[in-house]
Amino acid sequence: MEVKDSNGNILNNGDTVTVTKDLKIKGMAKTLKRGEALKNIKLTDNADEVECRIGKSQIVLKTCFLKKG
């Protein structure tokens, strides 16, 4: 299964990605700003989602809002 970012680049476990749009995270006071880098992503069973860690929280993000950085 190939997981692709918004530009069509293939993502792998441990990659660093950049957020392409301001995202309000449900249940958190923090908003992910455009251009923020997220390190060490983990692929999930779904090709449209990846897991990442923000602070102490694990969140799942859609790949259409990410680009490989």
PDB file of N, CA, C, O and CB in Angstrom:
ATOM      1  N   MET A   1       0.841  -1.174   0.000  1.00  0.00           N
ATOM      2  CA  MET A   1       0.000   0.000   0.000  1.00  0.00           C
ATOM      3  C   MET A   1       0.890   1.242   0.000  1.00  0.00           C
ATOM      4  O   MET A   1       1.773   1.372   0.848  1.00  0.00           O
ATOM      5  CB  MET A   1      -0.959  -0.005   1.218  1.00  0.00           C
ATOM      6  N   GLU A   2       0.666   2.144  -0.935  1.00  0.00           N
ATOM      7  CA  GLU A   2       1.423   3.392  -1.003  1.00  0.00           C
ATOM      8  C   GLU A   2       0.615   4.515  -0.372  1.00  0.00           C
ATOM      9  O   GLU A   2      -0.559   4.706  -0.689  1.00  0.00           O
ATOM     10  CB  GLU A   2       1.786   3.740  -2.465  1.00  0.00           C
ATOM     11  N   VAL A   3       1.252   5.248   0.516  1.00  0.00           N
ATOM     12  CA  VAL A   3       0.633   6.413   1.141  1.00  0.00           C
ATOM     13  C   VAL A   3       1.258   7.638   0.502  1.00  0.00           C
ATOM     14  O   VAL A   3       2.480   7.788   0.507  1.00  0.00           O
ATOM     15  CB  VAL A   3       0.824   6.415   2.709  1.00  0.00           C
ATOM     16  N   LYS A   4       0.426   8.520  -0.051  1.00  0.00           N
ATOM     17  CA  LYS A   4       0.927   9.694  -0.759  1.00  0.00           C
ATOM     18  C   LYS A   4       0.451  10.970  -0.082  1.00  0.00           C
ATOM     19  O   LYS A   4      -0.639  11.016   0.488  1.00  0.00           O
ATOM     20  CB  LYS A   4       0.479   9.673  -2.227  1.00  0.00           C
ATOM     21  N   ASP A   5       1.289  12.013  -0.151  1.00  0.00           N
ATOM     22  CA  ASP A   5       0.922  13.313   0.403  1.00  0.00           C
ATOM     23  C   ASP A   5       0.086  14.091  -0.617  1.00  0.00           C
ATOM     24  O   ASP A   5      -0.314  13.541  -1.643  1.00  0.00           O
ATOM     25  CB  ASP A   5       2.190  14.119   0.803  1.00  0.00           C
ATOM     26  N   SER A   6      -0.172  15.348  -0.340  1.00  0.00           N
ATOM     27  CA  SER A   6      -1.010  16.168  -1.216  1.00  0.00           C
ATOM     28  C   SER A   6      -0.373  16.428  -2.578  1.00  0.00           C
ATOM     29  O   SER A   6      -1.082  16.728  -3.538  1.00  0.00           O
ATOM     30  CB  SER A   6      -1.313  17.485  -0.545  1.00  0.00           C
ATOM     31  N   ASN A   7       0.953  16.318  -2.681  1.00  0.00           N
ATOM     32  CA  ASN A   7       1.652  16.531  -3.950  1.00  0.00           C
ATOM     33  C   ASN A   7       1.920  15.242  -4.711  1.00  0.00           C
ATOM     34  O   ASN A   7       2.460  15.284  -5.817  1.00  0.00           O
ATOM     35  CB  ASN A   7       2.952  17.237  -3.702  1.00  0.00           C
ATOM     36  N   GLY A   8       1.555  14.099  -4.144  1.00  0.00           N
ATOM     37  CA  GLY A   8       1.771  12.827  -4.808  1.00  0.00           C
ATOM     38  C   GLY A   8       3.072  12.138  -4.441  1.00  0.00           C
ATOM     39  O   GLY A   8       3.401  11.106  -5.026  1.00  0.00           O
ATOM     40  N   ASN A   9       3.826  12.681  -3.484  1.00  0.00           N
ATOM     41  CA  ASN A   9       5.068  12.049  -3.023  1.00  0.00           C
ATOM     42  C   ASN A   9       4.734  10.901  -2.081  1.00  0.00           C
ATOM     43  O   ASN A   9       3.794  10.999  -1.292  1.00  0.00           O
ATOM     44  CB  ASN A   9       5.993  13.081  -2.316  1.00  0.00           C
ATOM     45  N   ILE A  10       5.484   9.830  -2.157  1.00  0.00           N
ATOM     46  CA  ILE A  10       5.244   8.668  -1.301  1.00  0.00           C
ATOM     47  C   ILE A  10       5.814   8.925   0.086  1.00  0.00           C
ATOM     48  O   ILE A  10       6.952   9.373   0.229  1.00  0.00           O
ATOM     49  CB  ILE A  10       5.867   7.392  -1.915  1.00  0.00           C
ATOM     50  N   LEU A  11       4.995   8.630   1.126  1.00  0.00           N
ATOM     51  CA  LEU A  11       5.401   8.805   2.517  1.00  0.00           C
ATOM     52  C   LEU A  11       5.810   7.467   3.110  1.00  0.00           C
ATOM     53  O   LEU A  11       5.258   6.426   2.756  1.00  0.00           O
ATOM     54  CB  LEU A  11       4.267   9.437   3.344  1.00  0.00           C
ATOM     55  N   ASN A  12       6.788   7.503   4.024  1.00  0.00           N
ATOM     56  CA  ASN A  12       7.278   6.313   4.722  1.00  0.00           C
ATOM     57  C   ASN A  12       7.257   6.576   6.222  1.00  0.00           C
ATOM     58  O   ASN A  12       7.156   7.723   6.658  1.00  0.00           O
ATOM     59  CB  ASN A  12       8.714   5.931   4.248  1.00  0.00           C
ATOM     60  N   ASN A  13       7.353   5.501   7.009  1.00  0.00           N
ATOM     61  CA  ASN A  13       7.464   5.648   8.463  1.00  0.00           C
ATOM     62  C   ASN A  13       8.702   6.462   8.801  1.00  0.00           C
ATOM     63  O   ASN A  13       9.770   6.249   8.226  1.00  0.00           O
ATOM     64  CB  ASN A  13       7.517   4.264   9.161  1.00  0.00           C
ATOM     65  N   GLY A  14       8.556   7.405   9.744  1.00  0.00           N
ATOM     66  CA  GLY A  14       9.688   8.204  10.193  1.00  0.00           C
ATOM     67  C   GLY A  14       9.947   9.462   9.388  1.00  0.00           C
ATOM     68  O   GLY A  14      10.864  10.216   9.714  1.00  0.00           O
ATOM     69  N   ASP A  15       9.165   9.713   8.341  1.00  0.00           N
ATOM     70  CA  ASP A  15       9.349  10.920   7.530  1.00  0.00           C
ATOM     71  C   ASP A  15       8.935  12.170   8.307  1.00  0.00           C
ATOM     72  O   ASP A  15       8.206  12.099   9.296  1.00  0.00           O
ATOM     73  CB  ASP A  15       8.540  10.818   6.225  1.00  0.00           C
ATOM     74  N   THR A  16       9.416  13.300   7.834  1.00  0.00           N
ATOM     75  CA  THR A  16       8.995  14.602   8.340  1.00  0.00           C
ATOM     76  C   THR A  16       8.050  15.213   7.312  1.00  0.00           C
ATOM     77  O   THR A  16       8.350  15.231   6.118  1.00  0.00           O
ATOM     78  CB  THR A  16      10.226  15.543   8.617  1.00  0.00           C
ATOM     79  N   VAL A  17       6.908  15.714   7.781  1.00  0.00           N
ATOM     80  CA  VAL A  17       5.930  16.320   6.888  1.00  0.00           C
ATOM     81  C   VAL A  17       5.618  17.735   7.355  1.00  0.00           C
ATOM     82  O   VAL A  17       5.857  18.084   8.511  1.00  0.00           O
ATOM     83  CB  VAL A  17       4.642  15.471   6.823  1.00  0.00           C
ATOM     84  N   THR A  18       5.081  18.546   6.449  1.00  0.00           N
ATOM     85  CA  THR A  18       4.705  19.925   6.728  1.00  0.00           C
ATOM     86  C   THR A  18       3.213  20.081   6.501  1.00  0.00           C
ATOM     87  O   THR A  18       2.661  19.524   5.552  1.00  0.00           O
ATOM     88  CB  THR A  18       5.506  20.918   5.844  1.00  0.00           C
ATOM     89  N   VAL A  19       2.559  20.840   7.373  1.00  0.00           N
ATOM     90  CA  VAL A  19       1.123  21.084   7.266  1.00  0.00           C
ATOM     91  C   VAL A  19       0.883  22.143   6.191  1.00  0.00           C
ATOM     92  O   VAL A  19       1.554  23.176   6.188  1.00  0.00           O
ATOM     93  CB  VAL A  19       0.524  21.534   8.639  1.00  0.00           C
ATOM     94  N   THR A  20      -0.068  21.904   5.274  1.00  0.00           N
ATOM     95  CA  THR A  20      -0.318  22.822   4.170  1.00  0.00           C
ATOM     96  C   THR A  20      -1.468  23.785   4.441  1.00  0.00           C
ATOM     97  O   THR A  20      -1.713  24.688   3.641  1.00  0.00           O
ATOM     98  CB  THR A  20      -0.603  22.044   2.921  1.00  0.00           C
ATOM     99  N   LYS A  21      -2.181  23.609   5.558  1.00  0.00           N
ATOM    100  CA  LYS A  21      -3.349  24.427   5.864  1.00  0.00           C
ATOM    101  C   LYS A  21      -3.480  24.519   7.375  1.00  0.00           C
ATOM    102  O   LYS A  21      -3.140  23.565   8.075  1.00  0.00           O
ATOM    103  CB  LYS A  21      -4.646  23.838   5.221  1.00  0.00           C
ATOM    104  N   ASP A  22      -3.966  25.645   7.899  1.00  0.00           N
ATOM    105  CA  ASP A  22      -4.224  25.754   9.334  1.00  0.00           C
ATOM    106  C   ASP A  22      -5.285  24.737   9.727  1.00  0.00           C
ATOM    107  O   ASP A  22      -6.363  24.695   9.134  1.00  0.00           O
ATOM    108  CB  ASP A  22      -4.672  27.194   9.716  1.00  0.00           C
ATOM    109  N   LEU A  23      -4.976  23.914  10.734  1.00  0.00           N
ATOM    110  CA  LEU A  23      -5.898  22.868  11.161  1.00  0.00           C
ATOM    111  C   LEU A  23      -6.238  23.041  12.630  1.00  0.00           C
ATOM    112  O   LEU A  23      -5.347  23.114  13.477  1.00  0.00           O
ATOM    113  CB  LEU A  23      -5.300  21.476  10.908  1.00  0.00           C
ATOM    114  N   LYS A  24      -7.523  23.105  12.929  1.00  0.00           N
ATOM    115  CA  LYS A  24      -7.977  23.155  14.310  1.00  0.00           C
ATOM    116  C   LYS A  24      -8.178  21.712  14.757  1.00  0.00           C
ATOM    117  O   LYS A  24      -8.957  20.971  14.156  1.00  0.00           O
ATOM    118  CB  LYS A  24      -9.300  24.008  14.465  1.00  0.00           C
ATOM    119  N   ILE A  25      -7.473  21.316  15.814  1.00  0.00           N
ATOM    120  CA  ILE A  25      -7.513  19.943  16.289  1.00  0.00           C
ATOM    121  C   ILE A  25      -8.601  19.815  17.349  1.00  0.00           C
ATOM    122  O   ILE A  25      -8.631  20.557  18.331  1.00  0.00           O
ATOM    123  CB  ILE A  25      -6.134  19.508  16.854  1.00  0.00           C
ATOM    124  N   LYS A  26      -9.488  18.860  17.125  1.00  0.00           N
ATOM    125  CA  LYS A  26     -10.604  18.628  18.031  1.00  0.00           C
ATOM    126  C   LYS A  26     -10.085  18.170  19.394  1.00  0.00           C
ATOM    127  O   LYS A  26      -9.287  17.236  19.473  1.00  0.00           O
ATOM    128  CB  LYS A  26     -11.578  17.585  17.442  1.00  0.00           C
ATOM    129  N   GLY A  27     -10.533  18.821  20.456  1.00  0.00           N
ATOM    130  CA  GLY A  27     -10.136  18.441  21.803  1.00  0.00           C
ATOM    131  C   GLY A  27      -8.843  19.071  22.283  1.00  0.00           C
ATOM    132  O   GLY A  27      -8.423  18.818  23.413  1.00  0.00           O
ATOM    133  N   MET A  28      -8.203  19.881  21.460  1.00  0.00           N
ATOM    134  CA  MET A  28      -6.963  20.555  21.856  1.00  0.00           C
ATOM    135  C   MET A  28      -7.129  22.060  21.707  1.00  0.00           C
ATOM    136  O   MET A  28      -7.852  22.532  20.830  1.00  0.00           O
ATOM    137  CB  MET A  28      -5.764  20.055  21.008  1.00  0.00           C
ATOM    138  N   ALA A  29      -6.464  22.795  22.557  1.00  0.00           N
ATOM    139  CA  ALA A  29      -6.527  24.251  22.473  1.00  0.00           C
ATOM    140  C   ALA A  29      -5.615  24.770  21.362  1.00  0.00           C
ATOM    141  O   ALA A  29      -5.810  25.879  20.863  1.00  0.00           O
ATOM    142  CB  ALA A  29      -6.139  24.882  23.819  1.00  0.00           C
ATOM    143  N   LYS A  30      -4.623  23.971  20.977  1.00  0.00           N
ATOM    144  CA  LYS A  30      -3.640  24.392  19.989  1.00  0.00           C
ATOM    145  C   LYS A  30      -4.164  24.187  18.567  1.00  0.00           C
ATOM    146  O   LYS A  30      -4.857  23.210  18.285  1.00  0.00           O
ATOM    147  CB  LYS A  30      -2.333  23.625  20.186  1.00  0.00           C
ATOM    148  N   THR A  31      -3.824  25.117  17.682  1.00  0.00           N
ATOM    149  CA  THR A  31      -4.116  24.998  16.253  1.00  0.00           C
ATOM    150  C   THR A  31      -2.808  24.746  15.519  1.00  0.00           C
ATOM    151  O   THR A  31      -1.809  25.416  15.777  1.00  0.00           O
ATOM    152  CB  THR A  31      -4.832  26.280  15.705  1.00  0.00           C
ATOM    153  N   LEU A  32      -2.813  23.784  14.606  1.00  0.00           N
ATOM    154  CA  LEU A  32      -1.631  23.544  13.781  1.00  0.00           C
ATOM    155  C   LEU A  32      -1.585  24.602  12.694  1.00  0.00           C
ATOM    156  O   LEU A  32      -2.514  24.712  11.894  1.00  0.00           O
ATOM    157  CB  LEU A  32      -1.644  22.109  13.164  1.00  0.00           C
ATOM    158  N   LYS A  33      -0.532  25.365  12.660  1.00  0.00           N
ATOM    159  CA  LYS A  33      -0.384  26.443  11.685  1.00  0.00           C
ATOM    160  C   LYS A  33       0.220  25.925  10.396  1.00  0.00           C
ATOM    161  O   LYS A  33       0.945  24.931  10.393  1.00  0.00           O
ATOM    162  CB  LYS A  33       0.476  27.566  12.251  1.00  0.00           C
ATOM    163  N   ARG A  34      -0.080  26.601   9.309  1.00  0.00           N
ATOM    164  CA  ARG A  34       0.468  26.257   7.999  1.00  0.00           C
ATOM    165  C   ARG A  34       1.988  26.365   8.050  1.00  0.00           C
ATOM    166  O   ARG A  34       2.527  27.353   8.549  1.00  0.00           O
ATOM    167  CB  ARG A  34      -0.115  27.179   6.888  1.00  0.00           C
ATOM    168  N   GLY A  35       2.670  25.359   7.539  1.00  0.00           N
ATOM    169  CA  GLY A  35       4.126  25.349   7.520  1.00  0.00           C
ATOM    170  C   GLY A  35       4.761  24.674   8.708  1.00  0.00           C
ATOM    171  O   GLY A  35       5.982  24.526   8.742  1.00  0.00           O
ATOM    172  N   GLU A  36       3.973  24.257   9.694  1.00  0.00           N
ATOM    173  CA  GLU A  36       4.529  23.593  10.871  1.00  0.00           C
ATOM    174  C   GLU A  36       5.009  22.187  10.497  1.00  0.00           C
ATOM    175  O   GLU A  36       4.303  21.451   9.807  1.00  0.00           O
ATOM    176  CB  GLU A  36       3.476  23.527  12.011  1.00  0.00           C
ATOM    177  N   ALA A  37       6.185  21.823  10.944  1.00  0.00           N
ATOM    178  CA  ALA A  37       6.777  20.523  10.609  1.00  0.00           C
ATOM    179  C   ALA A  37       6.428  19.501  11.688  1.00  0.00           C
ATOM    180  O   ALA A  37       6.481  19.794  12.882  1.00  0.00           O
ATOM    181  CB  ALA A  37       8.317  20.642  10.452  1.00  0.00           C
ATOM    182  N   LEU A  38       6.075  18.309  11.248  1.00  0.00           N
ATOM    183  CA  LEU A  38       5.780  17.194  12.146  1.00  0.00           C
ATOM    184  C   LEU A  38       6.771  16.081  11.830  1.00  0.00           C
ATOM    185  O   LEU A  38       6.865  15.633  10.687  1.00  0.00           O
ATOM    186  CB  LEU A  38       4.289  16.698  11.991  1.00  0.00           C
ATOM    187  N   LYS A  39       7.511  15.636  12.844  1.00  0.00           N
ATOM    188  CA  LYS A  39       8.567  14.647  12.634  1.00  0.00           C
ATOM    189  C   LYS A  39       8.088  13.251  13.017  1.00  0.00           C
ATOM    190  O   LYS A  39       7.153  13.091  13.801  1.00  0.00           O
ATOM    191  CB  LYS A  39       9.817  15.018  13.445  1.00  0.00           C
ATOM    192  N   ASN A  40       8.744  12.252  12.451  1.00  0.00           N
ATOM    193  CA  ASN A  40       8.533  10.848  12.788  1.00  0.00           C
ATOM    194  C   ASN A  40       7.082  10.409  12.693  1.00  0.00           C
ATOM    195  O   ASN A  40       6.502   9.954  13.679  1.00  0.00           O
ATOM    196  CB  ASN A  40       9.035  10.584  14.163  1.00  0.00           C
ATOM    197  N   ILE A  41       6.498  10.543  11.517  1.00  0.00           N
ATOM    198  CA  ILE A  41       5.123  10.088  11.318  1.00  0.00           C
ATOM    199  C   ILE A  41       5.100   8.561  11.280  1.00  0.00           C
ATOM    200  O   ILE A  41       6.107   7.916  10.989  1.00  0.00           O
ATOM    201  CB  ILE A  41       4.522  10.683  10.009  1.00  0.00           C
ATOM    202  N   LYS A  42       3.923   7.995  11.581  1.00  0.00           N
ATOM    203  CA  LYS A  42       3.717   6.558  11.498  1.00  0.00           C
ATOM    204  C   LYS A  42       2.554   6.303  10.561  1.00  0.00           C
ATOM    205  O   LYS A  42       1.518   6.961  10.662  1.00  0.00           O
ATOM    206  CB  LYS A  42       3.456   5.937  12.900  1.00  0.00           C
ATOM    207  N   LEU A  43       2.714   5.361   9.656  1.00  0.00           N
ATOM    208  CA  LEU A  43       1.649   5.018   8.727  1.00  0.00           C
ATOM    209  C   LEU A  43       0.612   4.160   9.442  1.00  0.00           C
ATOM    210  O   LEU A  43       0.947   3.397  10.349  1.00  0.00           O
ATOM    211  CB  LEU A  43       2.213   4.281   7.488  1.00  0.00           C
ATOM    212  N   THR A  44      -0.651   4.287   9.030  1.00  0.00           N
ATOM    213  CA  THR A  44      -1.735   3.502   9.597  1.00  0.00           C
ATOM    214  C   THR A  44      -2.230   2.506   8.552  1.00  0.00           C
ATOM    215  O   THR A  44      -1.691   2.438   7.447  1.00  0.00           O
ATOM    216  CB  THR A  44      -2.891   4.418  10.081  1.00  0.00           C
ATOM    217  N   ASP A  45      -3.250   1.739   8.903  1.00  0.00           N
ATOM    218  CA  ASP A  45      -3.829   0.782   7.956  1.00  0.00           C
ATOM    219  C   ASP A  45      -4.571   1.484   6.828  1.00  0.00           C
ATOM    220  O   ASP A  45      -4.741   0.917   5.749  1.00  0.00           O
ATOM    221  CB  ASP A  45      -4.774  -0.170   8.679  1.00  0.00           C
ATOM    222  N   ASN A  46      -5.014   2.713   7.069  1.00  0.00           N
ATOM    223  CA  ASN A  46      -5.729   3.504   6.078  1.00  0.00           C
ATOM    224  C   ASN A  46      -4.715   4.321   5.270  1.00  0.00           C
ATOM    225  O   ASN A  46      -3.864   4.995   5.849  1.00  0.00           O
ATOM    226  CB  ASN A  46      -6.784   4.433   6.758  1.00  0.00           C
ATOM    227  N   ALA A  47      -4.802   4.265   3.949  1.00  0.00           N
ATOM    228  CA  ALA A  47      -3.849   4.977   3.085  1.00  0.00           C
ATOM    229  C   ALA A  47      -4.031   6.491   3.118  1.00  0.00           C
ATOM    230  O   ALA A  47      -3.150   7.217   2.656  1.00  0.00           O
ATOM    231  CB  ALA A  47      -3.984   4.490   1.660  1.00  0.00           C
ATOM    232  N   ASP A  48      -5.155   6.990   3.654  1.00  0.00           N
ATOM    233  CA  ASP A  48      -5.417   8.432   3.693  1.00  0.00           C
ATOM    234  C   ASP A  48      -5.067   9.079   5.025  1.00  0.00           C
ATOM    235  O   ASP A  48      -5.312  10.272   5.203  1.00  0.00           O
ATOM    236  CB  ASP A  48      -6.859   8.689   3.389  1.00  0.00           C
ATOM    237  N   GLU A  49      -4.497   8.325   5.970  1.00  0.00           N
ATOM    238  CA  GLU A  49      -4.229   8.854   7.301  1.00  0.00           C
ATOM    239  C   GLU A  49      -2.838   8.468   7.782  1.00  0.00           C
ATOM    240  O   GLU A  49      -2.319   7.406   7.440  1.00  0.00           O
ATOM    241  CB  GLU A  49      -5.277   8.360   8.286  1.00  0.00           C
ATOM    242  N   VAL A  50      -2.238   9.358   8.591  1.00  0.00           N
ATOM    243  CA  VAL A  50      -0.969   9.074   9.264  1.00  0.00           C
ATOM    244  C   VAL A  50      -1.099   9.501  10.722  1.00  0.00           C
ATOM    245  O   VAL A  50      -1.888  10.386  11.051  1.00  0.00           O
ATOM    246  CB  VAL A  50       0.230   9.809   8.565  1.00  0.00           C
ATOM    247  N   GLU A  51      -0.318   8.866  11.591  1.00  0.00           N
ATOM    248  CA  GLU A  51      -0.271   9.210  13.006  1.00  0.00           C
ATOM    249  C   GLU A  51       0.960  10.046  13.268  1.00  0.00           C
ATOM    250  O   GLU A  51       2.016   9.813  12.681  1.00  0.00           O
ATOM    251  CB  GLU A  51      -0.274   7.946  13.893  1.00  0.00           C
ATOM    252  N   CYS A  52       0.821  11.028  14.155  1.00  0.00           N
ATOM    253  CA  CYS A  52       1.988  11.800  14.565  1.00  0.00           C
ATOM    254  C   CYS A  52       1.804  12.257  15.997  1.00  0.00           C
ATOM    255  O   CYS A  52       0.700  12.221  16.540  1.00  0.00           O
ATOM    256  CB  CYS A  52       2.215  13.008  13.630  1.00  0.00           C
ATOM    257  N   ARG A  53       2.886  12.683  16.594  1.00  0.00           N
ATOM    258  CA  ARG A  53       2.879  13.110  17.987  1.00  0.00           C
ATOM    259  C   ARG A  53       3.048  14.621  18.042  1.00  0.00           C
ATOM    260  O   ARG A  53       3.947  15.191  17.424  1.00  0.00           O
ATOM    261  CB  ARG A  53       3.997  12.398  18.796  1.00  0.00           C
ATOM    262  N   ILE A  54       2.147  15.259  18.810  1.00  0.00           N
ATOM    263  CA  ILE A  54       2.247  16.699  19.066  1.00  0.00           C
ATOM    264  C   ILE A  54       2.266  16.866  20.571  1.00  0.00           C
ATOM    265  O   ILE A  54       1.259  16.647  21.244  1.00  0.00           O
ATOM    266  CB  ILE A  54       1.055  17.511  18.404  1.00  0.00           C
ATOM    267  N   GLY A  55       3.415  17.254  21.095  1.00  0.00           N
ATOM    268  CA  GLY A  55       3.564  17.316  22.545  1.00  0.00           C
ATOM    269  C   GLY A  55       3.473  15.916  23.115  1.00  0.00           C
ATOM    270  O   GLY A  55       4.272  15.046  22.769  1.00  0.00           O
ATOM    271  N   LYS A  56       2.489  15.692  24.001  1.00  0.00           N
ATOM    272  CA  LYS A  56       2.284  14.366  24.579  1.00  0.00           C
ATOM    273  C   LYS A  56       1.137  13.631  23.909  1.00  0.00           C
ATOM    274  O   LYS A  56       0.840  12.494  24.277  1.00  0.00           O
ATOM    275  CB  LYS A  56       2.023  14.477  26.068  1.00  0.00           C
ATOM    276  N   SER A  57       0.491  14.247  22.944  1.00  0.00           N
ATOM    277  CA  SER A  57      -0.698  13.674  22.309  1.00  0.00           C
ATOM    278  C   SER A  57      -0.361  12.992  20.991  1.00  0.00           C
ATOM    279  O   SER A  57       0.467  13.479  20.221  1.00  0.00           O
ATOM    280  CB  SER A  57      -1.742  14.754  22.075  1.00  0.00           C
ATOM    281  N   GLN A  58      -1.013  11.854  20.739  1.00  0.00           N
ATOM    282  CA  GLN A  58      -0.952  11.176  19.449  1.00  0.00           C
ATOM    283  C   GLN A  58      -2.190  11.596  18.669  1.00  0.00           C
ATOM    284  O   GLN A  58      -3.304  11.472  19.177  1.00  0.00           O
ATOM    285  CB  GLN A  58      -0.872   9.607  19.613  1.00  0.00           C
ATOM    286  N   ILE A  59      -2.021  12.086  17.454  1.00  0.00           N
ATOM    287  CA  ILE A  59      -3.171  12.459  16.636  1.00  0.00           C
ATOM    288  C   ILE A  59      -3.055  11.802  15.268  1.00  0.00           C
ATOM    289  O   ILE A  59      -1.971  11.413  14.834  1.00  0.00           O
ATOM    290  CB  ILE A  59      -3.277  13.997  16.497  1.00  0.00           C
ATOM    291  N   VAL A  60      -4.196  11.689  14.600  1.00  0.00           N
ATOM    292  CA  VAL A  60      -4.246  11.131  13.259  1.00  0.00           C
ATOM    293  C   VAL A  60      -4.623  12.266  12.323  1.00  0.00           C
ATOM    294  O   VAL A  60      -5.596  12.979  12.570  1.00  0.00           O
ATOM    295  CB  VAL A  60      -5.262   9.932  13.159  1.00  0.00           C
ATOM    296  N   LEU A  61      -3.855  12.441  11.241  1.00  0.00           N
ATOM    297  CA  LEU A  61      -4.096  13.509  10.272  1.00  0.00           C
ATOM    298  C   LEU A  61      -4.326  12.921   8.892  1.00  0.00           C
ATOM    299  O   LEU A  61      -3.762  11.882   8.550  1.00  0.00           O
ATOM    300  CB  LEU A  61      -2.917  14.497  10.242  1.00  0.00           C
ATOM    301  N   LYS A  62      -5.150  13.583   8.104  1.00  0.00           N
ATOM    302  CA  LYS A  62      -5.382  13.187   6.722  1.00  0.00           C
ATOM    303  C   LYS A  62      -4.172  13.609   5.890  1.00  0.00           C
ATOM    304  O   LYS A  62      -3.598  14.674   6.114  1.00  0.00           O
ATOM    305  CB  LYS A  62      -6.699  13.822   6.165  1.00  0.00           C
ATOM    306  N   THR A  63      -3.794  12.774   4.936  1.00  0.00           N
ATOM    307  CA  THR A  63      -2.623  13.058   4.105  1.00  0.00           C
ATOM    308  C   THR A  63      -2.874  14.196   3.105  1.00  0.00           C
ATOM    309  O   THR A  63      -1.919  14.751   2.562  1.00  0.00           O
ATOM    310  CB  THR A  63      -2.208  11.801   3.355  1.00  0.00           C
ATOM    311  N   CYS A  64      -4.137  14.550   2.856  1.00  0.00           N
ATOM    312  CA  CYS A  64      -4.412  15.639   1.912  1.00  0.00           C
ATOM    313  C   CYS A  64      -4.006  17.005   2.473  1.00  0.00           C
ATOM    314  O   CYS A  64      -3.949  17.981   1.726  1.00  0.00           O
ATOM    315  CB  CYS A  64      -5.896  15.653   1.549  1.00  0.00           C
ATOM    316  N   PHE A  65      -3.722  17.087   3.782  1.00  0.00           N
ATOM    317  CA  PHE A  65      -3.281  18.345   4.400  1.00  0.00           C
ATOM    318  C   PHE A  65      -1.790  18.352   4.695  1.00  0.00           C
ATOM    319  O   PHE A  65      -1.303  19.245   5.389  1.00  0.00           O
ATOM    320  CB  PHE A  65      -4.051  18.594   5.684  1.00  0.00           C
ATOM    321  N   LEU A  66      -1.055  17.369   4.178  1.00  0.00           N
ATOM    322  CA  LEU A  66       0.375  17.241   4.486  1.00  0.00           C
ATOM    323  C   LEU A  66       1.184  17.197   3.200  1.00  0.00           C
ATOM    324  O   LEU A  66       0.702  16.745   2.161  1.00  0.00           O
ATOM    325  CB  LEU A  66       0.645  15.975   5.333  1.00  0.00           C
ATOM    326  N   LYS A  67       2.426  17.676   3.287  1.00  0.00           N
ATOM    327  CA  LYS A  67       3.372  17.492   2.192  1.00  0.00           C
ATOM    328  C   LYS A  67       4.709  17.077   2.785  1.00  0.00           C
ATOM    329  O   LYS A  67       5.072  17.495   3.884  1.00  0.00           O
ATOM    330  CB  LYS A  67       3.514  18.793   1.335  1.00  0.00           C
ATOM    331  N   LYS A  68       5.429  16.258   2.050  1.00  0.00           N
ATOM    332  CA  LYS A  68       6.709  15.736   2.528  1.00  0.00           C
ATOM    333  C   LYS A  68       7.696  16.881   2.650  1.00  0.00           C
ATOM    334  O   LYS A  68       7.839  17.694   1.737  1.00  0.00           O
ATOM    335  CB  LYS A  68       7.259  14.637   1.578  1.00  0.00           C
ATOM    336  N   GLY A  69       8.380  16.938   3.793  1.00  0.00           N
ATOM    337  CA  GLY A  69       9.265  18.063   4.027  1.00  0.00           C
ATOM    338  C   GLY A  69      10.616  17.656   4.262  1.00  0.00           C
ATOM    339  O   GLY A  69      11.486  18.500   4.477  1.00  0.00           O
TER     340      GLY A  69
END
